[in-house]
Amino acid sequence: MSGRRILPAVSAAVAVSAALAVGCSSPPGTPSGSAEVPAARADAYRGGSASSPFWVDPESDAARQVSAWKEAGRLADAKLLERISTHPVADWPAGDDPEEDIRAAVRGASASRQSVLFVAYNIPHRDCGAYSAGGASDPDAYRSWIERFAAAIGDAPATVVLEPDAVAHVVDGCTPPEKHAERLDLLAAAVDTLKARPETEVYLDAGNPEWLADPGKLVEPLRRAGIDRADGFSLNVANFQTNDTVKRYGARLSTLLGGAHYVIDSSRNGRGPLSGGRSEAWCNPPGRALGTPPTTDTGEERLDAYLWIKRPGDSDGPCRGGPAAGAWWPGYALGLARAAGS
């Protein structure tokens, strides 16, 4: 494992470029049988600014929506949405041309030297053809893409969550067996390419505990994907499992990997997952809430940070009346923000 971890927390800043964000999903039919979780829990959103070393985007979709609603006189809604706009969220650079987004973010963050949080999400055969289907056309295209991604970061402080769902889809069989070696080799090379940048942290995604109940099944593919050369793994990306559930799982997986560190996506888990085993429980579930604001103050040695990796308010896909995966959905964003304070 790399000896470096996420940079020490510094005061919040308000500067980041506008960024495109795409959706990410757990596999169709992912079960979610947990009971409803009340809003008043230790992992729920508490307001204010948590300690975070990450850059905040003043031109994010949430920030622009706040401005638009203020101009329209929707002051109460604008105030609620500031629960999103004032916190750092991940930048998901465009699949075809990541450099413009990355360089804009790096320029904006240069004055404060805060870290920009990125998600690299362009692996071939992405999302098994589901709502976030796409990705690079072939292995060579992906290698070129990740090289350009890393080059655009340059020497700037950055944290990269690498390919949500990619390893988990190998484990659950969604990715065809003949593509497993290719995918894991591409991930390992991507780890090395990104880690060649002097201030880049890399967390290789490992799904969520509701998806793959046995973390032991992830150990070999994560090792083949370069986890020992990364800074750790990420959990719960674009999902809703509670901090307590994810921490228990993360601790088990960490031990199996010899003490690997990890980060948790807490962007929408303030009320936990949707109950009742309903269809597509991972996709725009109603009644969810913002979770723990981004912070490196976790109180856990191996848990490096709570992060908002999935951008709160970005659709999971065209389900429950939502727009396409990754599209900004103001009504859903407002619901997350409102529920966080209830």
Helices and strands as residue ranges (DSSP letters): H 61-71, H 75-85, H 99-109, E 116-120, G 127-129, H 139-153, E 158-162, H 166-171, G 177-179, H 180-195, E 200-205, H 216-224, G 227-229, E 232-235, H 243-256, E 262-265, E 303-307, H 330-340
